[in-house]
Amino acid sequence: MEQIYYGGTILTLDHKRQVDAVLVRHGRIAAIGSPELLHASAPSAAMRSLDGCTLLPSFIDPHSHLSAVANSFLQVPLDEAVSVAEIRDALTDFVRRSRVPAGAWVVAKGYDHNMLPGGRHITRDFLDHCLPGHPVIVQHRSGHSGVCNSLALKKLGITVSTPAPQGGVIGQKNGRLTGFLEENAFMTYMKRVPMPDLKAMQAAFDKAQTLYAAHGITTVQDGMVVEQMLPMYRYLYEQRALRLDLVSYPDAATVDLMTSLFPHSVGQYDRHIRIGGIKTFLDGSPQGRTAWMRTPYQDSDGDCGYGTLSDEALDAVIEKAKEHSMQLLAHCNGDAAAAQYLAALTRAESTCPTLRDSRPVMIHAQLLDLDQFAAVRATGVIPSFFVAHVYHWGDVHRKNFGEARAARISPAMSAWRAGILFTFHQDAPVIPPDMLETLWCATCRTTKSGFVLGENERLPAEEALYAVTRNAAYQYFEEETKGVIRVGARADFVVLDRDPLAVPPEELRTLRVLATIKDGTVVYSQ
């Protein structure tokens, strides 16, 4: 089927900024030009008027967790909870409304101790009081910690004598478990929570894809696939359940098995699944004060957070990436974690210069500092900034790091001036995959309290837009076919009610996604 899009603003984000019309044939851009010339060359093409709206390349998600987003539709949402009473009510109402049988697991997500009175975490005893007949685990909004009740601790085999994995914490107080798990401890035991029913997961994946498409995204990421998730992947593959492109990054322990199970997805899409590389993580979260810093947190008595991998373990992960000729994504929030990653890449590239060509990525890079830019350029690292932190946790970061250091979080403008290519992401389900909010955050840098955090790091709207389109396509080695409107590229588009390059920056998050198109097919329409 052929289609001609015309009658509005068409932003190519390529060398030619705007065109009048686009001809789509077999899911690809066949020609660009005037509506009259395109219609003359393809008289049977359906004419699709934009009615004065704006069409541009669809957004590309440089980092999130599609499986976790899908799972979130089967979990208790606590993202809006600002008191323990609201958490209690959400848990008990979910069990009642969903008719969860006694003894069945209850998983909740999205609570943030920073939003609770006193800034304190909930406890095992609190969860025991809420749901004594269910094993319960409540995930922190950062994704780096959680709290279990007594029954969950028992089912997971955690006792006061259980050693915490390296780079993790199992909370105890006065010789008794608090239920709190942090970093590697949380990641390790979360894998042991039973997976939902596969049919339920398929329905949840459908909702998750609709969520991304509603935000104008057609390429998504699953940033850290572990072995326990592979049966679900096989089911989705067999059911042909994906309609958006999914780039998956298994951890180093899972990559061999995943590539053997999905050999046709290595480096290319097969039924919309592509194995893009390996993911690891080197520290925690700044809002949880576990990001690994070179200087201490404010009022912390010297606490700098901590790393989650030794240098030797990180070197082994890099060797695994080299073995598979794959891209490596490393979660680094703090500048000490960034320093560890950059040093490891420098060592590896000294004996294997082609490693630089794999386009290694530094996920989050929130506290990557300006003095580290030279090493970023030298190693070829692509920082993917979680710039929306400026709004969602900027006020928390001001308390944790002080005004001057917090102002340099996600230093996108400085990176642009230094000639460093970067991308933006939302780390969904940490926050929704809202690209327009991210563009607003990058250009305005306003916190929830209305404070401008790092005015010097405000980015022009056009450069912010590149970070979620053509730069993101480059991160995925897909710059020839995605992120721009040019002949031969995929017909992956988003239609907005207004031109993001023509509105004031403060209005960017008020733009609306009217339609999302994947390979010429509408996958979302308002």
Salt bridges, closest charged atoms under 4 A:
GLU2 OE2 - ARG25 NE 2.45
ASP14 OD1 - HIS15 NE2 3.98
ASP14 OD2 - ARG486 NE 3.08
ASP79 OD1 - LYS109 NZ 2.83
ASP89 OD1 - ARG88 NE 3.16
ASP93 OD1 - ARG96 NH2 3.33
ASP112 OD1 - HIS113 ND1 3.91
ASP112 OD1 - HIS140 NE2 3.53
ASP125 OD1 - ARG176 NH2 2.85
GLU183 OE1 - HIS144 ND1 2.79
ASP206 OD1 - ARG243 NH1 2.65
ASP245 OD1 - HIS272 ND1 2.70
ASP245 OD2 - LYS482 NZ 2.75
ASP245 OD2 - LYS518 NZ 3.10
ASP256 OD2 - LYS320 NZ 2.93
ASP256 OD1 - HIS324 NE2 2.58
ASP283 OD1 - HIS331 NE2 3.37
ASP315 OD1 - ARG347 NH2 2.84
GLU319 OE2 - LYS322 NZ 2.90
GLU323 OE1 - LYS320 NZ 3.66
GLU323 OE2 - HIS324 NE2 3.97
ASP335 OD2 - ARG294 NE 3.29
ASP335 OD2 - ARG405 NH2 3.83
ASP369 OD2 - ARG405 NE 3.62
ASP369 OD1 - ARG408 NE 2.81
ASP371 OD1 - ARG294 NH2 2.91
ASP395 OD1 - ARG398 NH1 2.98
GLU403 OE2 - ARG398 NH2 3.06
ASP427 OD1 - HIS63 NE2 3.16
ASP427 OD1 - HIS65 NE2 3.00
ASP427 OD2 - HIS364 NE2 3.62
ASP434 OD1 - HIS215 ND1 3.94
GLU437 OE1 - HIS392 NE2 2.96
GLU455 OE2 - ARG458 NH1 3.96
GLU478 OE2 - ARG274 NH2 3.22
GLU478 OE1 - LYS482 NZ 2.98
GLU479 OE2 - ARG359 NH2 3.11
GLU480 OE1 - ARG486 NH1 3.75
ASP492 OD2 - LYS518 NZ 3.18
ASP497 OD2 - ARG498 NE 3.51
ASP497 OD2 - ARG512 NE 3.67
GLU507 OE1 - ARG498 NH1 3.12
ASP519 OD1 - ARG490 NH1 2.91
ASP519 OD2 - LYS518 NZ 3.05
